[in-house]
Amino acid sequence: MISASGAPFVLYGRAWCHLCEDMRAELEPIAARHGRGVEWIDIDEDPLLEARYDERVPVLTLDGVELCQYRLDPRAVYAALGAREP
């Protein structure tokens, strides 16, 4: 899947989640190199998102498509961007 829309990555997580912090730290440089933002959504602020994602966080999406959960999957991210891994 190639995202040409320029939409930001959306990272669903929790403020206290170390895996969420790790994924965000790994993702931000990739997103910046490809001109994408990273929108952070704390699922604990929305009961529907909390019910949907609960213990699956972090979950990374682009254009509404889930790319990975728990750990960053660089292959999925670069594939979604239509780019080659460095």
MOQUI-V666594 format. One record per residue. N is the residue number from 1. SS is DSSP state (@ for helix, = for strand, . for the rest). Layout:
BEGIN
((N & SS) (N & SS))
END
This chain:
BEGIN
((1 & .) (2 & .) (3 & .) (4 & .) (5 & .) (6 & .) (7 & .) (8 & .) (9 & =) (10 & =) (11 & =) (12 & =) (13 & =) (14 & .) (15 & .) (16 & .) (17 & .) (18 & @) (19 & @) (20 & @) (21 & @) (22 & @) (23 & @) (24 & @) (25 & @) (26 & @) (27 & @) (28 & @) (29 & @) (30 & @) (31 & @) (32 & @) (33 & @) (34 & .) (35 & .) (36 & .) (37 & .) (38 & =) (39 & =) (40 & =) (41 & =) (42 & =) (43 & @) (44 & @) (45 & @) (46 & .) (47 & @) (48 & @) (49 & @) (50 & @) (51 & @) (52 & @) (53 & @) (54 & @) (55 & @) (56 & @) (57 & .) (58 & .) (59 & =) (60 & =) (61 & =) (62 & =) (63 & .) (64 & .) (65 & =) (66 & =) (67 & =) (68 & =) (69 & =) (70 & .) (71 & .) (72 & .) (73 & .) (74 & @) (75 & @) (76 & @) (77 & @) (78 & @) (79 & @) (80 & @) (81 & @) (82 & .) (83 & .) (84 & .) (85 & .) (86 & .))
END
